[in-house]
Amino acid sequence: MTHTRIIGTGSYLPERVMTNAELEKLVDTSDAWIRERTGIAERRVVADDQSCSDLAIEASRAALESAGVTPEDIDLVVLGTCTPDRIFPSTACLVQRALGIRSGAPAFDVSAACSGFVFALDVANRFIRTGGAHRALVIGSETMTRLLDWTDRGTCVLFGDGAGAVVLEASDQPGILSTHLHADGSQEELLHVPWGVGRGYKALDDTSGKIKMRGNEVFKVAVRTLGRIVDETLEANGLTKADVDWLVPHQANIRIIQATARKLGLPMERVVQTVKYHGNTSSASIPLALDSAIRDGSIKRGDLLLLEAFGGGFTWGSALVRY
């Protein structure tokens, strides 16, 4: 049986740091309130001349170097994003061209909001396990600050920009043990961007292209849903909560992360936490957190990792990975 292993990770954050103190000048909020409610101290903001593909390219280069492979070794690119450079071509195609990944290799985007990386990981894993690819580049990259209404204190304090990537390879040793994906479009209004080419060319108002969120309701649904997917993932693999070495959650909000850790019975010392330094980077947050914990030596080969995310759509997903 062919398995899929992670052989390299990489990440990239824009240089511009926006602190909570800066947000105090824009909206009625405070550093103490943001830290207490979200765990966020700062976030990164793309430069005017940077795009989603620029961030993805830098993260991908770091992942390729970590894996010890070249762009010519990659035969599949799957990129999770909800902030693509263009309608088309896909951001994955732009990354393919920039890195020199061979012509003809499939390259495409996956849109699942904050669950985008887990969805992309699932797709690439299936390609490899069925013989459609041997080595894949999987990316989560976002420029979320371009979707923010800087007068809406309920959303502008939460999001940031960044990218993370992993290189997957076919192996005879288990790596990605299982993936679990779900969606529920009936709750769209709780978290969405109410504009798109299908809704009419002209914006409805000045904030039509900005994130709209009913935060308290999203929080409640996210906590319940992530709790269920923890049970689903462990049951599918015949494992218990005690078997998990590390939780690598979507870095949305420290309170959601803490609630999921309690569900697993994991101390926060076994939970990868990077939200403090970059905020909610949507599909980029799990690969950013994963790369950080691998590079600082926290996560080691052989550790059992539970990756989980929840995002607009609603979408949610998990992956159980033997690193």
Residue, then its C-alpha position, 0 to 999 in steps of 0.5 A: m500500500t502506498h502512503t503519504r509522508i510529510i518530508g519538508t515544511g516552510s513558511y513566510l510572513p510579510e515584514r510589516v508588523m501591525t500591533n494591537a496598539e496601532l488598532e487602538k488608534l483605528v477602532d474602539t478597542s484595547d491591547a488588553w481586550i484583544r489579547e484576552r479575547t483572542g490571544i493575538a498581540e500582532r499580525r502581519v500585513v502584506a506590502d502594497d506590491q505583494s500578492c498571495s502568490d508572492l507569499a506562497i512562493e517564499a513559503s514553498r521555497a523554504a519547504l522545498e529546501s527543508a525536504g531536500v528536493t528541487p522544483e523539478d521533483i514536484d509533480l502536483v501543486v495544490l494551494g488552499t486560499c480564499t484570497p487568490d491573486r486573480i479569478f484565473p489563472s489559479t494562484a497555484c499555476l502562478v506558483q508553478r511558473a515562478l518556481g519552475i515546476r515542470s509544465g504539465a504537472p497539475a496545479f490548482d487552488v482549493s477554496a475552503a476558507c480557513s479549512g483550505f490547507v486541510f482540504a488541499l492536504d486531503v486532495a494531494n494525499r488522495f493523488i499520491r495514494t492512488g498513483g496520480a502523483h509521487r511528490a506534491l507541494v501543498i500550500g496555504s497562502e492568504t492576504m486576509t487584510r485586504l478583506l478587512d473593514w478597518t472600522d469593524r472592530g469585530t473583524c479587523v483585530l483578528f486577521g493577518d497575512g502569511a503562507g505555509a507549505v509542506v512537501l508530500e512524498a509517496s512512501d511505504q511507511p504511514g504518514i497521513l493516517s486519515t483526513h476528514l472533511h465536511a461542509d454546511g452551506s446553510q450557515e453562510e450568513l454567519l461568516h462570509v464576504p457578501w460580494g463576487v462576480g456571480r453577485g453582480y459586477k458592482a459592489l453593493d456598498d463600500t464594505s461589500g468586499k469585506i469580511k462579515m462575521r457574527g462572532n459569538e455565533v461562529f465561536k459556539v458553532a466552531v467549538r461544538t464542531l471541532g469537538r465532534i471532529v476530534d472524536e470522529t478522527l480518533e474513532a476512525n483510527g482506533l485511537t484514544k486522546a492519550d495517543v495524540d502527541w501534538l494538536v496543531p489547530h487552526q490559529a483563529n482564536i486562543r479560546i477556540i484552541q483552548a476548548t479543543a485542547r480540553k476536548l482532547g485532554l491535552p495540556m496547552e504545552r502540547v498544543v502548537q500556538t502561534v496565533k499571538y504572532h500572526g493572528n488568523t491567517s485562514s488557510a495559512s495558519i496550520p502550515l505556519a504553526l506546523d513549520s514553526a513547531i518542527r523548526d524549533g524542535s518541538i515536533k519530532r519524527g514519529d510524533l502523532l499530530l492532529l491537525e484541525a480547522f474550521g472556516g467560512g462556508f461553513t467548512w471543517g476538517s482534520a488530518l491525523v499525521r504520523y510525522 
